[in-house]
Amino acid sequence: MKKNTLLYILIAFLVVMNGFFMVKIFGDKRPPRPNPGNFIAKELQFSETQMQEFELLNDAHHEAMRVLSEDIKMLKDELFAEISKPTLDEEKVNNLTKRIGEKTRQKDLKTFYHFREVQKICTAEQSKQFNTIVQKALKQHGKKRRRP
């Protein structure tokens, strides 16, 4: 009887572990976020030439944003590492937050000028539509998106 009890416990453990790994592997996937650039290009119905220019601009912009985002993450990691220190170095904390703010400012400026460059490849009609798309995006920017 004792052998059977041990076997039942082992089977129950394996079933629970199997269920845990199945949920972990398959259940926690979020759908990929759509690229807003593709939305803009589709809405404006870019020509092949415009699309090539747009892709070059978009790739450069994404790389610049990636670098700045990594810089901000490193600075924030450094900032929050200060929490665990026994004494607070306020000068260092202030310096780090200023540097984070400067990197965020750079991201905003790069985004602004990126949109200006995209607008330059638009025709007059596309430019009007582009302005409408940007204004709608700005209005929705502050609203929280629901997660599925």
N, C-alpha and C positions, 0 to 999 in steps of 0.2 A: 504494500500500500504506500509505503514511504517513497518508493521509486516513482510511482505514478504521480504523486503530489509534486515532486521535483520536476517531472516532465511537464505537468500542467503549468507550473509557474514559469518554466523556461519558454513554453509556447506562448503564454500570455505576454511575457516580456518581448518576445520577438514580434508579435502582432502589434503591440503598442509602438515599438521602435520603427517598424515598417510603416505604420500610419504616420508617425512623426516625420519620417524622411520623405514620404509621398507629399505631404502638405508643404514641407519646406522646399522641395524641388519644383512642384507643379502649381502650388496654390498661391504663391507670393509674387507672381509675375504681373507687372503693370504693363499696359500697352505702351508702345513707344510713343513719345510725344511728337506730334506732327511738326515739321519744319515750317515756321511762319514764312520763310522765303518762298517755299513752293506755293503757298497759298497766294502770296502777292503776285508771283509770276503767272499763276493760273488765272487769277482774277483780271489781271491786266492784259492777258492774252499776248504775251511777248512773242515777237518773231524769233526765228532761229538765231539771228545775229544778236538781238537783244538778250536772248537767253544765255548765249555764250558770255557776253559781257557781265550779265547778272551773276552767273555762276562764279566768275573770277572775283567779282566784288564780294560775293557772299562767302566764298572760301577764305579770302583774306580777312574779312570781318570776323568770321568764326574763330580763326586762329588767334587773332588779336584778343578776342573776348576770352578764349580759353587761357591764354597766358595771364591776362589780368585777373581772372577768376582764381587761378592757381596762386598768384601772388597774394590775393586777398585771403585765401584759405590759410596760407602759411602765416600771414600776419595775425589772423584770428587765433590760430593754434598757439602762436607765441604769446598773444594777449592772455588767453585763458589758461596758459601754463602758469601765469602769475598768481592765479587764485590759490594754488596750493603752497605758495611760498609763505613762510612765517611773517615776513615783513613786506609791506607794500611799497613798491617803488613807483610813486605817483608820476614822476617824470617819465619813466619808461612807459607806463600805461597811457599817459596822455600822448606821448610820441607815437605809440603803436596805433591809437585810435585816429590820430591825424593822418598817418600813412594809409590806414584803411580808407578813410574818407577821401584822400587824394586818388587812390586807385579806383574808387567808386566813381569819382568825378571824371576820371579818364575814360571809364567804361561808358558813361553817359555821353560824353563828348564824341567818342568813337562811334557810338550808335547814331547820334544826331548826324554826324558827317557821312556815315554810311548811307543813311536814308537820303541825304542830299545827292550823293553820287548815284544812287538808284534812280532818283527822280530825273537826273540828267539824261539817262538812256531812254526815258519815256517820250512818247509823242505828246503833243499838246492835249489830246483827248485822254490819253492814259495818265497824264500828269494830274488832271482834274480828279480822275477816279482814284489815283494814288493818294491824293490829299484826303479824300473821303475815307479811304481805308485806314490811313494813319490816325485820323481824328477818332474813328470808331475804336481803334486799338487803344488809344490813350484813355478814352472814357472807360473801357473795360479793364484797363491795367490794374486799377485799384480794387476791383471786385475779386473776391475769392472764387476759385474754381472748385467745384465739387469733385471729390475723388470717387471713382467707381468702386 
